[in-house]
Amino acid sequence: MWQQTQGIVLRTVKYKDTALMATVYTEAAGRMSFRVPVGRGRRSAIKASLFQPLALVELEADFRRTASVCAVREARVFQPFSTLPFHPYKSAMAFFLAEFLYGSLREEAENRPLFAYLCRAIVWLDRCPEGFSNFHLVFLMRLSRFLGLQPNLEGYEEGDCFDLRGACFTRVRPSGHGDWLPPHEAARLVRLVRMNFGTMHLFRLTREERARCLEVILAYYRLHLPDFRLPQSVEVLKELFDS
């Protein structure tokens, strides 16, 4: 059945010379795979350039429950970008986040609150003129709420450790495993959880601190999401932002 849906492009792979395979997180059905006919000429109905990392697209596709890949008949941008594909830092961040979402969003089911959050966050990054060095950290921490993985801040007191496996703070070092944060890093995690896009520019982090925060967040996701793989672009992202 042909129907329209909005979606966020997570990954594309070239398929022959006249099509590409696109993984898209859709508003209507969650994560889905599409076969998209593309061309290079001016008269081509669908341009491959539409399917950049985190592009916000509207698709008309043949949704069939028995099909693992849906055919696309029409595609267009529903939210044009003004800076995201052209700004070197923003485009690198978009590539990393698209790779992260590809590895973490597995459900083939409608989740409109999550889709709305992702769209709002992507548009915010595109429109933000400056002070977005912590965006990827805040993005991932707030994403954890929608995935049911948000760290529990209840009962936190200065000097607590954080148990990465138990997702909670504790007065004593966890026994039986090494996945925990000492008090100074646990306190930094609390600040990360409390940040939002509007206030994150107020939190100054050195490049080393930011890289460590990202390392901790990825370790946390790896512990709580089955089959989660570390994005290959993470090393590039770590080197992007100075203090």
ROSE-4610 file (N, C-alpha, C; in Angstrom, 1 decimal, always signed):
// ROSE-4610
residu = [M/M/M/W/W/W/Q/Q/Q/Q/Q/Q/T/T/T/Q/Q/Q/G/G/G/I/I/I/V/V/V/L/L/L/R/R/R/T/T/T/V/V/V/K/K/K/Y/Y/Y/K/K/K/D/D/D/T/T/T/A/A/A/L/L/L/M/M/M/A/A/A/T/T/T/V/V/V/Y/Y/Y/T/T/T/E/E/E/A/A/A/A/A/A/G/G/G/R/R/R/M/M/M/S/S/S/F/F/F/R/R/R/V/V/V/P/P/P/V/V/V/G/G/G/R/R/R/G/G/G/R/R/R/R/R/R/S/S/S/A/A/A/I/I/I/K/K/K/A/A/A/S/S/S/L/L/L/F/F/F/Q/Q/Q/P/P/P/L/L/L/A/A/A/L/L/L/V/V/V/E/E/E/L/L/L/E/E/E/A/A/A/D/D/D/F/F/F/R/R/R/R/R/R/T/T/T/A/A/A/S/S/S/V/V/V/C/C/C/A/A/A/V/V/V/R/R/R/E/E/E/A/A/A/R/R/R/V/V/V/F/F/F/Q/Q/Q/P/P/P/F/F/F/S/S/S/T/T/T/L/L/L/P/P/P/F/F/F/H/H/H/P/P/P/Y/Y/Y/K/K/K/S/S/S/A/A/A/M/M/M/A/A/A/F/F/F/F/F/F/L/L/L/A/A/A/E/E/E/F/F/F/L/L/L/Y/Y/Y/G/G/G/S/S/S/L/L/L/R/R/R/E/E/E/E/E/E/A/A/A/E/E/E/N/N/N/R/R/R/P/P/P/L/L/L/F/F/F/A/A/A/Y/Y/Y/L/L/L/C/C/C/R/R/R/A/A/A/I/I/I/V/V/V/W/W/W/L/L/L/D/D/D/R/R/R/C/C/C/P/P/P/E/E/E/G/G/G/F/F/F/S/S/S/N/N/N/F/F/F/H/H/H/L/L/L/V/V/V/F/F/F/L/L/L/M/M/M/R/R/R/L/L/L/S/S/S/R/R/R/F/F/F/L/L/L/G/G/G/L/L/L/Q/Q/Q/P/P/P/N/N/N/L/L/L/E/E/E/G/G/G/Y/Y/Y/E/E/E/E/E/E/G/G/G/D/D/D/C/C/C/F/F/F/D/D/D/L/L/L/R/R/R/G/G/G/A/A/A/C/C/C/F/F/F/T/T/T/R/R/R/V/V/V/R/R/R/P/P/P/S/S/S/G/G/G/H/H/H/G/G/G/D/D/D/W/W/W/L/L/L/P/P/P/P/P/P/H/H/H/E/E/E/A/A/A/A/A/A/R/R/R/L/L/L/V/V/V/R/R/R/L/L/L/V/V/V/R/R/R/M/M/M/N/N/N/F/F/F/G/G/G/T/T/T/M/M/M/H/H/H/L/L/L/F/F/F/R/R/R/L/L/L/T/T/T/R/R/R/E/E/E/E/E/E/R/R/R/A/A/A/R/R/R/C/C/C/L/L/L/E/E/E/V/V/V/I/I/I/L/L/L/A/A/A/Y/Y/Y/Y/Y/Y/R/R/R/L/L/L/H/H/H/L/L/L/P/P/P/D/D/D/F/F/F/R/R/R/L/L/L/P/P/P/Q/Q/Q/S/S/S/V/V/V/E/E/E/V/V/V/L/L/L/K/K/K/E/E/E/L/L/L/F/F/F/D/D/D/S/S/S]
num = [1/1/1/2/2/2/3/3/3/4/4/4/5/5/5/6/6/6/7/7/7/8/8/8/9/9/9/10/10/10/11/11/11/12/12/12/13/13/13/14/14/14/15/15/15/16/16/16/17/17/17/18/18/18/19/19/19/20/20/20/21/21/21/22/22/22/23/23/23/24/24/24/25/25/25/26/26/26/27/27/27/28/28/28/29/29/29/30/30/30/31/31/31/32/32/32/33/33/33/34/34/34/35/35/35/36/36/36/37/37/37/38/38/38/39/39/39/40/40/40/41/41/41/42/42/42/43/43/43/44/44/44/45/45/45/46/46/46/47/47/47/48/48/48/49/49/49/50/50/50/51/51/51/52/52/52/53/53/53/54/54/54/55/55/55/56/56/56/57/57/57/58/58/58/59/59/59/60/60/60/61/61/61/62/62/62/63/63/63/64/64/64/65/65/65/66/66/66/67/67/67/68/68/68/69/69/69/70/70/70/71/71/71/72/72/72/73/73/73/74/74/74/75/75/75/76/76/76/77/77/77/78/78/78/79/79/79/80/80/80/81/81/81/82/82/82/83/83/83/84/84/84/85/85/85/86/86/86/87/87/87/88/88/88/89/89/89/90/90/90/91/91/91/92/92/92/93/93/93/94/94/94/95/95/95/96/96/96/97/97/97/98/98/98/99/99/99/100/100/100/101/101/101/102/102/102/103/103/103/104/104/104/105/105/105/106/106/106/107/107/107/108/108/108/109/109/109/110/110/110/111/111/111/112/112/112/113/113/113/114/114/114/115/115/115/116/116/116/117/117/117/118/118/118/119/119/119/120/120/120/121/121/121/122/122/122/123/123/123/124/124/124/125/125/125/126/126/126/127/127/127/128/128/128/129/129/129/130/130/130/131/131/131/132/132/132/133/133/133/134/134/134/135/135/135/136/136/136/137/137/137/138/138/138/139/139/139/140/140/140/141/141/141/142/142/142/143/143/143/144/144/144/145/145/145/146/146/146/147/147/147/148/148/148/149/149/149/150/150/150/151/151/151/152/152/152/153/153/153/154/154/154/155/155/155/156/156/156/157/157/157/158/158/158/159/159/159/160/160/160/161/161/161/162/162/162/163/163/163/164/164/164/165/165/165/166/166/166/167/167/167/168/168/168/169/169/169/170/170/170/171/171/171/172/172/172/173/173/173/174/174/174/175/175/175/176/176/176/177/177/177/178/178/178/179/179/179/180/180/180/181/181/181/182/182/182/183/183/183/184/184/184/185/185/185/186/186/186/187/187/187/188/188/188/189/189/189/190/190/190/191/191/191/192/192/192/193/193/193/194/194/194/195/195/195/196/196/196/197/197/197/198/198/198/199/199/199/200/200/200/201/201/201/202/202/202/203/203/203/204/204/204/205/205/205/206/206/206/207/207/207/208/208/208/209/209/209/210/210/210/211/211/211/212/212/212/213/213/213/214/214/214/215/215/215/216/216/216/217/217/217/218/218/218/219/219/219/220/220/220/221/221/221/222/222/222/223/223/223/224/224/224/225/225/225/226/226/226/227/227/227/228/228/228/229/229/229/230/230/230/231/231/231/232/232/232/233/233/233/234/234/234/235/235/235/236/236/236/237/237/237/238/238/238/239/239/239/240/240/240/241/241/241/242/242/242/243/243/243]
x = [+0.8/+0.0/+0.9/+0.6/+1.4/+0.9/+1.9/+1.5/+2.7/+2.4/+3.5/+3.9/+5.2/+5.7/+6.9/+7.1/+8.3/+9.4/+10.6/+11.7/+13.0/+13.9/+15.3/+16.3/+17.1/+18.0/+19.2/+19.4/+20.4/+21.6/+21.3/+22.4/+22.0/+22.9/+22.6/+23.8/+23.4/+24.4/+24.0/+25.0/+24.7/+24.2/+23.2/+22.6/+22.5/+23.4/+23.6/+23.9/+23.5/+23.8/+22.6/+21.5/+20.2/+19.4/+20.0/+19.2/+20.2/+19.6/+20.4/+19.5/+20.1/+19.4/+19.5/+18.4/+18.4/+17.8/+18.4/+17.8/+17.3/+16.0/+15.4/+14.6/+14.7/+13.8/+12.6/+11.4/+10.2/+9.3/+8.4/+7.4/+6.3/+6.0/+4.9/+5.2/+6.5/+6.8/+8.1/+8.8/+10.1/+11.1/+12.1/+13.2/+12.8/+13.1/+12.7/+13.8/+13.8/+14.7/+14.0/+14.6/+13.9/+14.9/+14.3/+15.0/+14.6/+15.6/+15.3/+15.8/+15.0/+15.6/+16.1/+17.4/+18.0/+18.6/+18.9/+19.5/+20.4/+21.2/+22.1/+21.6/+20.8/+20.3/+19.3/+19.1/+18.2/+16.8/+16.4/+15.1/+14.8/+15.8/+15.6/+14.6/+13.7/+12.7/+13.2/+14.2/+14.8/+16.3/+16.8/+18.3/+18.9/+20.0/+20.8/+21.2/+21.4/+21.8/+20.7/+19.5/+18.5/+18.8/+19.5/+19.7/+21.0/+21.3/+22.5/+22.2/+23.3/+23.1/+22.2/+21.2/+20.2/+19.3/+19.3/+18.3/+16.9/+16.1/+14.6/+13.8/+13.3/+12.7/+11.3/+10.5/+9.2/+9.1/+8.7/+8.7/+7.3/+7.1/+5.9/+6.4/+6.0/+6.6/+5.5/+5.9/+5.0/+5.2/+4.4/+4.5/+3.8/+4.6/+4.0/+4.6/+3.7/+4.2/+5.2/+5.0/+5.9/+7.2/+7.3/+8.5/+9.6/+10.8/+11.9/+12.5/+12.2/+12.6/+11.5/+11.2/+10.0/+10.5/+9.7/+10.0/+9.6/+10.4/+10.0/+9.6/+8.5/+8.1/+8.4/+8.3/+8.6/+9.4/+10.2/+11.0/+11.2/+11.1/+11.4/+11.8/+12.5/+12.9/+11.7/+11.4/+10.3/+10.8/+12.1/+12.7/+14.1/+14.2/+15.5/+16.5/+17.8/+18.9/+19.5/+20.0/+20.7/+22.2/+22.6/+24.0/+24.6/+23.7/+24.1/+25.0/+24.7/+25.5/+26.8/+26.9/+28.0/+29.0/+28.6/+29.5/+30.3/+31.7/+32.5/+32.2/+32.1/+31.9/+30.5/+29.5/+28.1/+27.9/+28.5/+28.4/+29.1/+30.2/+30.9/+30.0/+29.4/+28.6/+27.3/+26.8/+25.6/+26.0/+27.2/+27.6/+27.7/+28.3/+28.5/+27.1/+26.2/+24.9/+24.1/+24.1/+23.4/+23.9/+25.3/+25.9/+25.4/+25.4/+25.0/+23.5/+22.6/+21.2/+21.0/+21.8/+21.7/+22.0/+22.9/+23.3/+22.4/+21.6/+20.9/+19.4/+18.8/+17.4/+17.0/+16.6/+16.3/+14.8/+14.0/+12.6/+11.9/+11.1/+10.3/+8.9/+8.7/+7.4/+7.3/+6.1/+5.9/+6.2/+7.0/+7.3/+7.4/+6.2/+6.1/+6.8/+6.8/+7.5/+9.0/+9.6/+11.0/+11.3/+10.4/+10.6/+10.6/+9.7/+9.5/+10.8/+11.3/+12.5/+13.7/+13.9/+15.0/+14.9/+13.7/+13.5/+13.8/+13.3/+13.5/+15.0/+15.7/+17.1/+17.9/+17.6/+18.4/+18.2/+16.9/+16.6/+17.3/+17.3/+18.0/+19.5/+20.2/+21.6/+21.8/+20.9/+21.1/+21.0/+20.1/+19.9/+20.8/+21.4/+22.3/+23.5/+23.8/+24.9/+26.2/+26.2/+27.5/+27.1/+28.2/+28.0/+27.4/+27.7/+27.1/+28.1/+29.2/+30.3/+29.8/+28.9/+28.4/+27.1/+26.7/+25.4/+25.3/+26.3/+26.2/+26.1/+26.7/+26.6/+25.2/+24.7/+23.3/+22.3/+22.5/+21.6/+21.6/+22.7/+22.7/+22.2/+22.4/+21.9/+20.3/+19.8/+18.4/+17.7/+18.4/+17.9/+17.7/+18.6/+18.4/+17.1/+16.4/+15.1/+14.1/+14.2/+13.2/+13.5/+14.7/+15.0/+14.9/+14.5/+14.3/+15.6/+16.7/+18.0/+18.5/+17.7/+18.2/+18.8/+20.0/+20.5/+19.6/+19.5/+18.6/+19.4/+19.0/+19.6/+19.1/+18.0/+17.4/+18.4/+18.4/+19.3/+20.7/+21.1/+22.5/+23.0/+24.2/+24.9/+26.3/+26.8/+28.2/+29.1/+30.0/+30.9/+30.5/+29.3/+28.8/+29.6/+29.7/+30.1/+28.9/+29.2/+28.1/+28.3/+27.3/+27.4/+26.8/+27.7/+27.3/+26.3/+26.5/+25.6/+24.3/+24.3/+23.0/+22.3/+23.0/+22.4/+22.0/+22.8/+22.4/+23.7/+23.5/+24.6/+24.7/+25.9/+26.1/+27.2/+27.1/+28.1/+29.4/+29.3/+30.5/+30.8/+32.0/+32.4/+31.7/+31.0/+30.4/+31.4/+30.9/+31.8/+31.4/+32.3/+32.0/+32.2/+32.4/+32.7/+33.4/+34.0/+34.8/+34.1/+32.8/+32.0/+31.4/+32.2/+31.7/+32.6/+32.0/+32.7/+33.0/+34.2/+34.6/+33.8/+33.8/+33.0/+33.1/+34.3/+34.5/+33.8/+33.9/+33.2/+31.7/+31.3/+29.9/+29.2/+29.9/+29.4/+29.2/+30.2/+30.1/+28.9/+28.7/+27.5/+26.2/+26.1/+24.9/+24.7/+25.8/+25.6/+25.2/+25.7/+25.3/+23.8/+23.3/+21.9/+21.0/+21.5/+20.7/+20.8/+21.8/+21.9/+20.8/+20.5/+19.6/+20.3/+19.6/+20.2/+20.4/+19.5/+19.5/+20.5/+21.0/+21.9/+23.3/+23.5/+24.7/+25.9/+25.7/+26.9/+27.4/+26.7/+27.2/+28.1/+28.2/+29.1/+30.4/+31.4/+32.7/+33.4/+33.8/+34.5/+35.8/+36.9/+38.0/+37.8/+38.7/+38.5/+38.7/+39.6/+39.8/+38.6/+38.0/+36.8/+35.7/+35.5/+34.4/+34.6/+35.9/+36.1/+35.9/+36.2/+36.0/+34.5/+33.7/+32.2/+31.7/+32.1/+31.6/+32.0/+33.2/+33.6/+32.7/+32.4/+31.5/+30.1/+29.6/+28.2/+28.2/+29.2/+29.2/+29.3/+30.1/+30.3/+28.9/+28.2/+26.9/+25.9/+25.9/+25.0/+25.4/+26.6/+27.1/+26.7/+26.6/+26.2/+24.7/+24.0/+22.5/+21.8/+22.4/+21.8/+22.4/+21.6/+22.2/+22.7/+23.9/+24.5/+24.8/+25.0/+25.4/+26.8/+27.1/+28.5/+29.0/+30.3/+30.8/+30.9/+30.4/+30.5/+31.9/+32.2/+33.5/+34.0/+33.1/+33.4/+33.7/+33.7/+33.8/+35.2/+36.3/+37.6/+37.7/+37.0/+37.0/+36.3/+35.2/+34.4/+35.2/+36.0/+36.7/+37.7/+38.2/+39.3/+38.7/+37.4/+36.9/+36.9/+36.5/+36.2/+37.3/+37.9/+38.7/+37.9/+38.6/+37.8/+37.3]
y = [-1.2/+0.0/+1.2/+2.1/+3.3/+4.4/+4.9/+5.9/+6.8/+8.0/+8.9/+8.9/+9.2/+9.3/+10.2/+10.9/+11.7/+10.8/+11.1/+10.2/+11.0/+10.3/+10.8/+9.8/+10.3/+9.4/+9.0/+7.7/+7.2/+6.7/+6.0/+5.4/+5.1/+5.3/+4.9/+4.1/+3.1/+2.3/+2.2/+2.4/+2.4/+1.0/+1.0/-0.3/-0.2/-0.9/-0.8/+0.7/+1.1/+2.5/+3.4/+2.8/+3.6/+3.6/+3.1/+3.1/+3.1/+3.4/+3.2/+2.6/+2.0/+1.4/+2.4/+2.8/+3.8/+3.2/+3.4/+3.1/+4.4/+4.5/+5.7/+5.4/+6.4/+6.3/+7.1/+6.4/+7.0/+7.4/+8.3/+8.7/+7.6/+7.0/+6.1/+4.7/+4.3/+2.8/+2.6/+3.6/+3.4/+3.2/+2.3/+2.1/+1.2/+1.7/+0.9/+1.0/+0.1/+0.1/+0.3/+1.2/+1.6/+1.4/+1.0/+1.0/+2.3/+3.2/+4.5/+4.6/+4.8/+5.0/+6.4/+6.6/+7.9/+8.1/+9.3/+9.6/+10.9/+11.2/+12.4/+13.5/+13.2/+14.3/+15.2/+16.4/+17.4/+16.9/+16.0/+15.5/+14.3/+13.9/+12.7/+13.1/+12.2/+12.4/+12.5/+11.7/+11.7/+11.9/+12.8/+13.0/+12.3/+11.7/+11.0/+12.0/+13.3/+14.3/+14.5/+14.1/+14.3/+13.4/+12.3/+11.3/+11.5/+12.7/+12.9/+12.5/+12.3/+11.9/+12.9/+12.4/+13.1/+14.0/+13.8/+14.6/+14.3/+15.3/+15.2/+15.1/+13.9/+13.7/+13.2/+13.4/+12.9/+11.9/+10.7/+9.6/+9.1/+8.8/+8.0/+6.6/+5.7/+4.3/+3.3/+2.1/+0.9/+0.1/+0.4/-0.2/-1.6/-2.6/-4.0/-4.7/-5.3/-6.0/-7.1/-7.7/-8.9/-8.5/-7.3/-6.8/-6.3/-6.7/-6.2/-4.9/-4.7/-3.4/-2.8/-1.6/-0.9/-0.1/-0.1/+0.7/+2.1/+3.1/+4.5/+5.0/+5.7/+6.3/+7.8/+8.5/+9.9/+10.3/+11.3/+11.7/+13.2/+13.9/+15.3/+15.7/+16.8/+17.4/+18.1/+17.7/+18.4/+19.5/+19.5/+20.5/+20.8/+21.9/+22.2/+22.7/+22.3/+22.8/+24.0/+24.9/+26.0/+26.0/+25.2/+25.1/+23.7/+22.7/+21.4/+20.7/+20.7/+20.0/+20.7/+22.0/+22.8/+23.2/+23.2/+23.6/+22.4/+22.5/+21.3/+20.6/+21.3/+20.7/+20.1/+20.8/+20.3/+19.1/+19.1/+17.9/+16.7/+16.9/+15.8/+15.2/+16.1/+15.7/+15.0/+15.5/+14.8/+13.4/+13.2/+11.9/+11.0/+11.5/+10.6/+10.2/+11.2/+10.9/+10.0/+10.2/+9.3/+7.8/+7.7/+6.4/+5.8/+6.7/+6.2/+5.7/+6.5/+6.2/+4.9/+4.7/+3.5/+2.3/+2.4/+1.3/+1.1/+2.1/+2.0/+2.0/+2.5/+2.4/+1.2/+0.2/-1.1/-1.4/-0.7/-1.1/-0.7/-1.6/-1.3/-1.1/+0.0/+0.3/+1.8/+2.3/+3.8/+4.3/+5.4/+6.0/+7.5/+8.1/+9.5/+10.5/+10.3/+11.2/+11.2/+10.0/+9.9/+10.6/+10.3/+10.9/+12.5/+13.0/+14.4/+15.0/+14.3/+14.7/+14.8/+13.8/+13.7/+14.9/+15.1/+16.2/+17.6/+17.8/+19.1/+19.3/+18.3/+18.4/+18.7/+18.0/+18.2/+19.6/+20.1/+21.4/+22.4/+22.2/+23.1/+23.2/+22.1/+22.1/+22.9/+22.7/+23.4/+24.9/+25.3/+26.8/+27.4/+26.7/+27.2/+27.9/+29.2/+29.9/+29.6/+29.3/+29.1/+28.4/+27.9/+27.4/+26.0/+25.2/+23.8/+22.7/+23.0/+22.0/+20.8/+21.0/+20.0/+19.3/+19.7/+19.2/+17.7/+17.0/+15.5/+14.9/+15.5/+14.9/+15.0/+16.2/+16.5/+15.6/+15.6/+14.8/+13.3/+12.7/+11.3/+11.1/+12.0/+11.9/+12.0/+12.9/+13.1/+12.0/+11.4/+10.2/+9.1/+8.9/+7.8/+7.8/+8.9/+8.9/+8.2/+8.4/+7.8/+6.3/+5.9/+4.5/+3.7/+4.4/+3.8/+3.5/+4.3/+4.1/+5.2/+6.2/+7.4/+7.1/+7.6/+7.3/+7.9/+7.2/+7.6/+8.5/+9.8/+10.8/+10.8/+10.0/+10.0/+9.6/+10.5/+10.2/+10.5/+11.2/+11.5/+12.5/+12.3/+13.2/+13.3/+14.5/+14.7/+13.7/+13.1/+12.1/+10.7/+10.6/+9.3/+8.8/+7.5/+6.9/+6.6/+6.3/+5.9/+4.5/+3.6/+2.3/+2.3/+2.1/+2.1/+1.0/-0.1/-1.3/-1.1/-0.7/-0.5/+0.8/+1.7/+3.0/+3.8/+3.8/+4.5/+4.9/+5.8/+6.3/+5.5/+5.4/+4.6/+5.2/+5.1/+5.7/+4.9/+3.6/+2.8/+2.2/+1.9/+1.4/+0.0/-0.2/-1.4/-2.6/-3.7/-4.9/-5.9/-6.6/-7.6/-7.2/-5.9/-5.4/-4.1/-3.7/-2.5/-1.3/-1.5/-0.5/+0.5/+1.4/+2.5/+3.7/+4.8/+6.1/+6.6/+7.2/+7.7/+9.0/+9.6/+10.7/+11.9/+12.3/+13.5/+13.3/+12.1/+11.8/+11.6/+11.1/+10.9/+12.3/+13.3/+14.6/+15.3/+15.0/+15.5/+14.9/+13.6/+13.0/+13.6/+14.0/+14.7/+16.0/+16.7/+18.0/+17.7/+16.6/+16.3/+15.9/+15.2/+14.8/+16.0/+17.0/+18.2/+19.3/+19.1/+20.1/+20.0/+21.1/+21.0/+21.9/+21.9/+22.6/+24.1/+24.6/+26.1/+26.5/+25.5/+25.9/+25.3/+24.4/+23.7/+24.5/+25.7/+26.6/+27.2/+27.1/+27.7/+26.7/+25.5/+24.5/+24.3/+24.8/+24.8/+23.5/+22.8/+21.6/+21.7/+21.1/+21.1/+19.9/+19.9/+18.9/+17.5/+17.4/+16.1/+15.7/+16.6/+16.3/+15.9/+16.6/+16.3/+14.9/+14.6/+13.3/+12.2/+12.5/+11.5/+11.3/+12.4/+12.3/+11.4/+11.6/+10.8/+9.4/+9.1/+7.7/+7.1/+7.8/+7.2/+7.0/+7.9/+7.7/+6.5/+6.4/+5.2/+3.9/+3.9/+2.7/+2.4/+3.4/+3.2/+2.6/+3.1/+2.6/+1.1/+0.9/-0.4/-1.5/-1.1/-2.0/-2.2/-1.3/-1.4/-1.7/-1.6/-1.9/-3.2/-4.2/-5.4/-5.1/-5.7/-5.6/-4.2/-3.3/-1.9/-1.9/-1.2/-1.1/+0.3/+0.5/+1.8/+2.4/+3.6/+4.3/+4.5/+4.2/+4.4/+5.8/+6.7/+8.2/+8.8/+8.1/+8.7/+9.3/+8.8/+9.3/+10.7/+10.8/+12.1/+13.2/+12.8/+13.7/+14.2/+13.3/+13.6/+14.7/+14.8/+15.8/+17.1/+17.2/+18.4/+19.7/+19.5/+20.7/+21.0/+22.2/+22.7/+23.2/+23.6/+24.1/+25.5]
z = [+0.0/+0.0/+0.0/-0.9/-1.0/+0.0/+0.8/+1.7/+2.0/+2.6/+2.8/+4.3/+4.5/+5.9/+5.9/+7.0/+7.2/+7.8/+7.5/+8.0/+8.2/+8.9/+9.2/+8.6/+7.7/+7.0/+8.0/+8.1/+9.0/+8.2/+7.1/+6.3/+4.9/+4.0/+2.6/+2.0/+1.2/+0.5/-1.0/-1.9/-3.3/-3.7/-4.5/-5.0/-6.5/-7.2/-8.7/-9.0/-10.2/-10.7/-10.7/-10.4/-10.5/-9.2/-8.2/-6.9/-5.7/-4.6/-3.3/-2.3/-1.3/-0.2/+1.0/+1.5/+2.6/+3.8/+5.0/+6.3/+6.8/+7.1/+7.5/+8.8/+9.8/+10.9/+10.6/+10.5/+10.0/+11.1/+10.9/+11.9/+12.0/+10.8/+10.8/+11.3/+11.1/+11.4/+12.0/+12.5/+13.1/+12.1/+12.4/+11.5/+10.3/+9.1/+7.9/+6.8/+5.9/+4.8/+3.5/+2.7/+1.4/+0.2/-0.9/-2.2/-2.9/-3.2/-3.7/-5.1/-6.1/-7.5/-7.6/-8.0/-8.1/-9.5/-9.8/-11.0/-10.9/-11.8/-11.8/-12.7/-13.6/-14.5/-13.9/-14.6/-14.0/-14.0/-14.9/-14.9/-14.0/-13.2/-12.3/-11.3/-11.0/-10.0/-8.6/-8.3/-7.0/-7.0/-6.3/-6.3/-5.1/-5.4/-4.3/-3.2/-3.6/-2.6/-1.5/-1.7/-0.7/+0.5/+0.4/+1.4/+2.1/+2.6/+3.4/+4.9/+5.7/+7.1/+7.8/+8.5/+9.2/+8.4/+7.1/+6.2/+6.7/+6.7/+7.0/+5.7/+5.4/+4.1/+4.3/+3.2/+3.2/+2.0/+2.3/+1.3/+1.0/-0.3/-0.6/-1.0/-0.2/-0.4/-0.3/-0.8/-0.8/+0.5/+1.5/+2.8/+2.8/+2.9/+3.0/+4.2/+5.0/+6.2/+5.9/+4.8/+4.5/+3.8/+3.4/+2.7/+3.7/+3.5/+4.3/+3.8/+2.5/+1.9/+1.1/+1.4/+0.7/-0.5/-1.6/-2.7/-2.5/-3.0/-2.9/-4.3/-4.3/-5.6/-5.7/-4.5/-4.5/-3.2/-3.3/-2.1/-2.2/-1.1/-1.0/+0.4/+0.5/+1.8/+2.4/+3.7/+4.4/+5.3/+5.6/+6.4/+5.8/+5.0/+4.4/+5.5/+5.2/+6.1/+5.6/+6.5/+6.0/+6.3/+7.3/+7.7/+7.9/+8.3/+8.7/+7.7/+6.4/+5.4/+5.0/+5.4/+4.9/+6.0/+7.2/+8.3/+8.7/+8.7/+8.9/+10.2/+11.3/+12.6/+12.7/+12.2/+12.2/+11.3/+10.2/+9.3/+9.9/+10.5/+11.2/+12.3/+13.1/+14.1/+13.6/+12.5/+11.9/+11.5/+10.9/+10.4/+11.6/+12.7/+13.9/+14.5/+14.6/+15.2/+14.3/+13.0/+12.1/+12.3/+12.4/+12.6/+14.0/+15.0/+16.3/+16.3/+15.7/+15.6/+14.8/+13.8/+13.0/+13.8/+14.8/+15.6/+16.8/+17.2/+18.4/+18.2/+17.1/+16.9/+16.1/+16.7/+16.1/+15.8/+16.6/+16.6/+15.2/+14.7/+13.5/+14.0/+14.8/+15.3/+15.5/+15.4/+15.5/+16.9/+17.0/+18.2/+17.9/+17.9/+17.5/+18.5/+19.8/+20.7/+20.4/+20.1/+19.8/+18.5/+17.5/+16.2/+16.3/+17.1/+17.3/+18.0/+19.0/+19.6/+18.7/+17.9/+16.9/+15.9/+15.4/+14.4/+15.1/+16.3/+16.9/+17.2/+17.6/+17.9/+16.7/+15.6/+14.3/+13.8/+13.8/+13.4/+14.3/+15.6/+16.5/+16.1/+15.9/+15.5/+14.2/+13.3/+12.0/+12.2/+13.1/+13.2/+14.3/+15.1/+16.1/+15.5/+15.8/+15.2/+15.9/+17.2/+17.9/+19.2/+19.9/+21.2/+21.2/+20.2/+20.1/+20.3/+20.9/+21.1/+21.9/+22.8/+23.7/+23.1/+22.0/+21.4/+21.4/+20.9/+20.8/+22.1/+23.2/+24.5/+25.1/+24.9/+25.4/+24.6/+23.3/+22.4/+22.9/+23.2/+23.6/+24.9/+25.9/+27.2/+27.2/+26.4/+26.3/+25.5/+24.6/+23.8/+24.8/+25.8/+26.7/+27.4/+27.6/+28.2/+27.3/+26.0/+25.1/+24.9/+25.2/+25.1/+26.4/+27.5/+28.8/+29.5/+29.2/+29.7/+30.6/+30.8/+31.5/+32.9/+33.2/+34.6/+35.7/+36.8/+37.9/+38.8/+38.9/+39.7/+41.1/+41.4/+42.7/+43.8/+44.8/+45.9/+45.8/+44.6/+44.4/+45.5/+46.0/+46.9/+46.5/+46.7/+46.4/+47.0/+46.2/+46.7/+46.3/+45.7/+45.2/+44.0/+43.8/+42.6/+41.7/+40.4/+39.6/+39.0/+39.2/+38.7/+37.3/+36.3/+34.9/+34.5/+35.2/+34.9/+35.6/+36.8/+37.5/+37.2/+36.5/+36.1/+37.3/+38.4/+39.6/+40.4/+41.3/+42.1/+43.4/+43.9/+45.1/+45.9/+47.2/+48.2/+48.1/+47.7/+47.7/+46.3/+46.1/+44.8/+44.6/+43.4/+43.1/+43.1/+43.6/+43.6/+42.5/+42.0/+41.0/+39.6/+39.4/+38.0/+38.0/+36.9/+36.9/+36.1/+35.9/+35.1/+36.0/+36.5/+37.5/+37.3/+37.8/+37.7/+39.1/+39.3/+40.6/+40.8/+42.0/+42.4/+41.4/+41.0/+40.2/+38.8/+38.3/+37.0/+37.2/+38.3/+38.6/+38.6/+39.3/+39.4/+38.0/+37.1/+35.7/+35.0/+35.2/+34.6/+35.0/+36.3/+36.8/+36.0/+35.8/+35.0/+33.6/+33.0/+31.6/+31.6/+32.5/+32.5/+32.6/+33.4/+33.6/+32.6/+31.7/+30.6/+29.6/+28.9/+27.7/+26.6/+25.4/+24.3/+24.6/+25.4/+25.6/+26.6/+27.5/+28.6/+28.4/+27.5/+27.4/+27.1/+26.5/+26.2/+27.5/+28.6/+29.9/+30.6/+30.1/+30.7/+29.9/+30.5/+29.8/+30.0/+28.9/+29.0/+28.1/+28.6/+27.7/+26.7/+25.7/+24.7/+25.3/+26.3/+26.9/+27.8/+28.5/+29.3/+28.4/+27.3/+26.4/+25.7/+25.4/+24.8/+25.9/+27.1/+28.2/+28.4/+28.4/+28.5/+27.4/+26.2/+25.1/+25.3/+25.8/+26.0/+27.1/+28.1/+29.2/+28.7/+27.9/+27.4/+26.4/+25.6/+24.7/+25.4/+26.5/+27.3/+28.0/+28.4/+29.0/+28.1/+26.9/+25.9/+25.5/+25.4/+25.0/+26.1/+27.4/+28.4/+28.4/+27.9/+28.1/+26.8/+25.6/+24.4/+23.8/+23.5/+22.9/+21.5/+21.2/+19.8/+19.4/+20.4/+20.1/+19.7/+18.5/+18.1/+18.1/+18.5/+18.6/+17.2/+17.0/+15.7/+15.3/+14.1/+13.5/+13.5/+13.4/+13.3/+14.6/+15.7/+17.0/+17.2/+16.7/+16.8/+16.1/+15.0/+14.3/+15.2/+15.8/+16.6/+17.8/+18.4/+19.6/+19.3/+18.1/+17.8/+17.3/+17.2/+16.6/+17.4/+18.7/+19.5/+20.5/+20.5/+21.5/+22.7/+23.7/+24.9/+24.6]
